[in-house]
Amino acid sequence: MLQTTWTYDGKIVSDLSDMPEDTMGIIYQITTEHGRKYIGKKSLLTKRKRKFGKRESAKITDKRIKLWEWVIKESNWKVYTGSNKELNEDIEKGVKYTKKILFYAKSKKQLGYWETKMLYVNEVLEKGDEYYNANISGKFYRKDV
């Protein structure tokens, strides 16, 4: 699979340190060599609960203390191409593409808002085959427009 780097305002973004300090996610656009586009969002960090193992749990004598911890780590944003099956199939076939960051988001709410706004502003459902996006928020589909 051909891997490309992210850009923002013409500058290469290859690490979290290349982004504003409080960035939580990105709104992006992928454009293929054929001119088709995909707009999406991606969180930069993942947060999950990790349960303590038997040895760690055995060391805790106070039963009021939680037996798990939050683990935050960097997501796969560097190699991520989107959730669209057709786009990913084209990329697997070797279609060249570029990845451009449109916005940096500081919260999950901002991430959802800006993605939805960009999908409506760019009229992804109305423009048919110009965009890979086939629905907005799982509520509005190209076939319904």
C-alpha positions as MATLAB code, in Angstrom:
seq = 'MLQTTWTYDGKIVSDLSDMPEDTMGIIYQITTEHGRKYIGKKSLLTKRKRKFGKRESAKITDKRIKLWEWVIKESNWKVYTGSNKELNEDIEKGVKYTKKILFYAKSKKQLGYWETKMLYVNEVLEKGDEYYNANISGKFYRKDV';
ca = [
       0.000    0.000    0.000;
       1.280    3.430   -0.970;
       1.637    5.640    2.090;
       1.537    9.407    1.945;
       2.004   12.035    4.612;
      -0.471   14.549    5.945;
      -0.243   18.226    5.021;
      -1.733   21.354    6.581;
      -1.446   24.720    4.802;
       1.238   23.240    2.551;
       3.395   22.018    5.449;
       4.054   18.346    6.167;
       2.549   17.028    9.405;
       4.239   13.812   10.490;
       4.027   13.929   14.279;
       1.781   15.198   17.076;
       4.411   17.870   17.807;
       3.675   19.396   14.365;
       0.126   20.242   15.526;
      -1.243   22.797   17.976;
      -0.727   21.646   21.556;
      -4.383   21.069   22.492;
      -5.360   19.176   19.330;
      -7.577   16.153   19.981;
      -8.473   15.239   16.409;
      -8.417   16.294   12.770;
     -10.896   16.893    9.979;
      -9.268   15.763    6.749;
      -9.751   15.398    3.023;
      -8.249   12.645    0.916;
      -8.049   13.323   -2.821;
      -7.195   10.576   -5.311;
      -5.329   11.045   -8.564;
      -8.698   10.738  -10.346;
     -10.036   13.769   -8.466;
     -12.443   11.932   -6.164;
     -12.468   13.124   -2.574;
     -13.307   11.843    0.884;
     -13.919   14.031    3.939;
     -13.619   12.505    7.385;
     -12.520   12.910   10.976;
      -9.903   11.120   13.064;
      -9.099   11.201   16.766;
      -5.384   11.423   17.482;
      -5.523    9.587   20.799;
      -7.367    6.508   21.990;
      -8.560    6.116   25.573;
      -9.531    2.781   27.065;
      -9.850    1.059   30.421;
      -7.176   -1.498   31.283;
      -8.068   -3.978   33.986;
      -5.264   -4.870   36.381;
      -3.888   -8.374   36.157;
      -3.958  -10.887   39.015;
      -0.600   -9.767   40.427;
      -1.492   -6.072   40.325;
      -4.921   -6.743   41.880;
      -3.399   -8.881   44.642;
      -1.162   -5.983   45.756;
      -4.205   -3.788   46.403;
      -5.546   -4.421   49.889;
      -8.091   -1.600   50.054;
     -11.164   -2.973   48.243;
     -12.484    0.569   47.627;
      -9.682    1.265   45.170;
     -10.497    0.694   41.497;
      -8.959   -2.328   39.785;
      -8.437   -0.610   36.460;
      -6.738    2.437   34.957;
      -7.211    4.660   31.939;
      -4.657    4.089   29.181;
      -4.235    6.831   26.594;
      -2.111    6.222   23.534;
      -1.633    7.618   20.053;
      -4.080    6.308   17.446;
      -3.190    5.078   13.962;
      -3.787    8.560   12.472;
      -0.491    8.577   10.541;
      -1.550    5.710    8.259;
      -5.331    6.146    8.472;
      -7.214    6.606    5.197;
     -10.850    6.555    6.254;
     -13.714    4.170    6.798;
     -15.016    4.162    3.222;
     -14.681    0.698    1.668;
     -14.514    1.943   -1.932;
     -11.768    4.463   -1.095;
      -9.689    1.842    0.702;
     -10.110   -0.608   -2.202;
      -8.842    2.050   -4.639;
      -5.845    2.729   -2.381;
      -5.100   -1.018   -2.179;
      -5.146   -1.125   -6.005;
      -2.396    1.501   -6.020;
      -4.358    4.657   -6.802;
      -2.237    7.637   -5.727;
      -3.738   10.050   -3.201;
      -2.997   13.031   -1.008;
      -4.039   13.573    2.623;
      -4.811   17.125    3.708;
      -5.804   18.317    7.187;
      -8.627   20.860    6.959;
      -9.127   21.645   10.675;
      -7.690   20.811   14.047;
     -10.302   20.021   16.706;
      -9.876   20.547   20.440;
     -12.751   18.285   21.540;
     -14.943   15.409   20.365;
     -17.851   17.809   19.922;
     -15.788   20.081   17.674;
     -14.639   17.037   15.723;
     -18.211   15.924   15.046;
     -19.440   19.431   14.281;
     -16.685   20.329   11.790;
     -16.911   17.005    9.963;
     -20.678   17.336    9.560;
     -20.398   20.978    8.504;
     -17.736   20.192    5.890;
     -19.862   17.371    4.469;
     -22.858   19.705    4.052;
     -20.858   22.724    2.819;
     -19.127   20.610    0.168;
     -22.454   18.999   -0.819;
     -20.949   15.525   -0.784;
     -24.312   13.775   -1.236;
     -25.491   16.005   -4.086;
     -22.257   15.819   -6.093;
     -22.527   12.077   -6.676;
     -19.307   10.448   -7.826;
     -17.118   13.452   -7.000;
     -17.004   12.271   -3.355;
     -16.603    8.833   -1.815;
     -18.822    9.891    1.102;
     -22.207    8.174    0.747;
     -23.868    9.331    3.975;
     -23.757   11.982    6.673;
     -23.900   10.824   10.302;
     -25.555    7.577    9.220;
     -28.811    9.522    8.804;
     -28.693   11.123    5.393;
     -27.764    8.987    2.382;
     -26.917    9.798   -1.225;
     -29.810    7.626   -2.460;
     -32.269    9.836   -0.544;
     -31.120   13.110   -2.091;
];
